[in-house]
Amino acid sequence: MEKNTGKTECLNYVIYRLKEKEKIIGLTSIGIDGESVDQVTETPKPEIEIYPGTIFITSEKHYKQKQLTAEILDITQKSTALGRLITARAKDFGKVICSGPSQTVWLKEIIDKTRDMGVDLFLVDGALSRKSSASPSITESMILTTGAAVAPGIDDIVKKTAFLVKLINIESFDTEHHEILMGKEKGLYIITKDNELIDTGIESGLFADKLSPEILNKASAIFLSGILTDRFIELIRLQNTKNKIIILVKDFTKIFITKEKYHGFLKSGGEIRVLLKPKLIAVCINPLSPIGYKLDSNLLAEKLHNAINLPIYDIKNIQK
């Protein structure tokens, strides 16, 4: 949810436990992770530690900085800003910096390719600004990290985390137009009460005010191919249509709305649904604030669990 919520600590713990189970894992990052110093805050960071047999994918720049011996399995033809992507198998224990594909389609291609390399489980290191890696079209399940970096008090952390979990758990929408809509990269579409799919001809949610009352009154759902914002919700709410409106997006990573607008839209009779719902399996917490103070880990875990009913872990409190 923020920097310094313990994402890399969580990742390292998962890797450690998978080693115990003798799993062959694949690993990459949608951003950059594993550096010893944060490039934004200039504070020390935990590094990513992997074991022999791990298949990792990183850029040419960061492959050269690895602290282990590895066998190169593949080099991509196309490049990122940090060079081509190298797929390699670790030959011993050591540390790596992961900087993988910047596009979700490319990420999915890479994950699929490693299946032929004997990978049992592929781990994708996420990034605060790129929720797309958590899309259920890419990954089968996800772990969320939160903590004292999110807010100064336990109750505020719980409220903010619980709202994000609510968005992650938004129910899916069953439609025969599922595959067609998943393939749409732009535009607004209407699913009518008669289950007909209509292209409104409007390219973006930015122009939702061009939706006519006549079109909206035919709709059982409005599919938005791009991101869902407060402005879009407000424009739809103000249309005063005669029927309940369902706003449909691909998955929770497309939702960028405030808690106030979300609940206001629901109170007005609207609904928000997704084509794909992810599987959130756990939340990891870091009670230590980047500015130095530390919250009560047990109390934070207890309150979070009561609010979202998921397993809560403070990795530092787990004895290896």
Summary of the structure (lengths in Angstrom):
residues: 320
radius of gyration: 21.6
end to end distance: 25.2
largest distance: 65.5
contacts: 1025
relative contact order: 0.15
helix: 32%
strand: 29%
